[in-house]
Every structure is written in C-alpha cells, then in structure tokens.
Amino acid sequence: MTTRIAKIFLLAAVALFYTLVVFNNTTDFDSNYQFVRHVLSMDSTLPGNKGMWRALTTPAWHMAFYWSIILWELVTAILCWWGAIALFRALREPAAVFGRAKRIPILALTLGMLMWLVAFLIVGAEWFLMWQSHIWNGQEAAFRMFVVVGVVLLIILQPDRDEQA
C-alpha cells in the first residue's frame, strides 16, 4: 500500500507542477512569451552562425509556438490529475486493477517527457540553437524536468503485487 501511495503522490506532484506552469504561463504571459520569441528569433545565438536561416521572426509563429506549449502543458496537467484520481480509486484494488489504472498516468508522463525532449531539447536547443544563447537557454531546466518526470514514470511503471507494502 505504501508503494501505491508513493506513486499517487509523485504523480500528483507532477500534476501540480504542470498546473502551476500553465497558471504562470497564462497569468504572466509576456515573460515566457519573450523566452519563446527570443529562442525562435535566434537573436542571442553566436554572431555569424550558419544556422540563422532557421530563425522565425514573425510574431504569429512565436504566438503559435507559445500557445502550443501552453496547450501541451495543460493537457499533461489534466491527464496527470486524471491519472492520480484513477490510481487513488484503485488504491485498495488487486494489483491487476491498479496496473490497469496506470494507463492514463503513463500517457500523461510520457506526454510530459516528450514536451521537454521535443519542444525544448530538440526543437529549441538544437534546431533553433538555444544552446548558443547565454540569456535565453532553457536546456538545463528542460533536462531537469525531463529527468524528474522520467523518474516518476519509471516508478509508476514498477509492477505492483497484492502483498507488497
């Protein structure tokens, strides 16, 4: 039972994180919008780099990217909360039932990991050369969250037994 409770609390913590991220991105819209704008514009990358042809300087692109990130975070938050509730409802059920309740959490956490990997570490850091910027470089934070969400996913994926603590 303790292991199952730990899984629920860890998933709820990730849900809370994504909820606060969505809250911050919508209530302090401009701060994080500026991050996206600068990364896509590539205006703080190394001078003379040969990748500047990739830069997107149109505000419509910036807005589209930013809203897609917020939507991605919102869907992840909703799925994490939904998954935590599903696990809580299955808390005292047999291991097979609790295992089936993990479907939504696995989807939610995978979606969360993909956001950090694809949107930030692949598209932002590599395609838009965010790694070259000393000011608008979110690689460290993205990697940290990729690992945190990944560790929680690995814990959730651990099999449950009916007789475990």
N, C-alpha and C positions, 0 to 999 in steps of 0.2 A: 504493500500500500504506500509506503514512503517513497518508493521509486516512482510510482504513478503520480503522486502528489508533486514530486520534484519536476516531472515532465510538464505537468499542468502549469505550475508556477513559472517555469522557464519560458514556456510558450506565451503565457500571459504577459511576462516581462517584455518579450519581443513585440507583442501586440501593443503594449503601452508605448514602447519606443516608437513604433510606426505611427501610432495615433498622435504622439507629440510632434513627430516630424511633419505630418500633414497639417497639424494645428499651426506650427511655426511657419511652414511654407505658405500658408494661406493668410495668417494674421500679420506676418512680416514679409509680405510677398516680395517686395523690392530687394531685400538683402540677398536672398538666394537666387532671385532672378538675375541679379548682377553677376553672380558666380557663373550661371549658365551662359549669360551673354558674353562674358569675357572668355570663357573656355571656347565657345563656338566661334567667336571672332578671332581667336588666336592672337589677340593684341598684346599679350605679355609673354609670348614664346621668344625663343632666342632670335635675335636680329639676323636677317638674311637666311633663315632656314628654308629649305626647298619644299616644305610641305604647306606653305601658305595658300596654295591653290585650293586647299580643302576648307579654308575658312568660310563660315557662314556669317555674313554681316547684316543680313536682313532681319529686322526686329520680328517679323512674322515667324521666321524659323526659330528664333530664341523663345518666343512665346509658346510655339507648338512643342518644342522640346521640354520646356519647363512644365507645361500643363500635363504632358505625357508622363513625366516623372512623378508629379503630384498624384495623378490618377493611379499609376503603378503602386505608389506608396499607400494610397487609400484602399485599393483592392487587397493589398497584402495585409494591411491592418484589419480589415473586415474579416478576411479569411483566417487570420491568427485568432481573433476573438471568437469566431465561429468554431474554430478547432478547439480552443480552450474549453468552450462550453460543451462541445461534444465529448471531449475527454473527461470532463468533470461528471457529465451524465453517465458515463460508462465506468466511472471510478471503481465501483464495487461489483462490476460485472466480471464474468470469466475472461481470461486472457484473450481469447479469440474475439470477443466482442470489443474489448478495449483496443485490440490490434486493428480492428476494422474502423474504429473511431479515429485512428491516426491518419486516415486518408486526407482529410482537409488540412490538418497541420503539416503534413508532408508537402502538400501542394503549396500551402502558404509560405513555408520556409524556403522551399525551392524557388518560388517566385521572388522572395526577398533576396536570396543569394544571387539570382540572375540579374536583379536590378544593379547590385553593386558590381558584379562582374562585367555585365554587358554595358550598361549605361555609363558607369564611371571608369572602370579599369580598362575596358576595351575601347569603347567609343570616345569617351572623354580623354583618357590618358594616352591612348595610342593613336587613335585616328586624328584627334584634334590636338595632339602633342601637349596635353595638360602637364605632363611631367617636366616640360621645359620652363614652366612658369614658377617663379618663387612666390608669387602673390596668390594666384588662383589655382592652386594644386590641391586637389582633394583625394589624391591617391592613398595617403596614409589613413585617413578616416574611412575611405571606401574599403580598403583592405581590412581594417579593424572590424568593420561591420560585417564584411563577408565572412570573416573567421568566427565572430560571435554567433551569427545566425547559423553558420555551418556546424558549429559545436552543438548548438541546441538541436539542429536537425539530426546529428549523429546520436545524441542522447535519446531523442524521440524514437529513432529507428531501432534502438535496442529492444530485443524481444522481451515480452512480459510473460511471466509464469504465474499461475494461480497461487502458488505457495510462496512467492517472494515477499520480502519485507516491504 
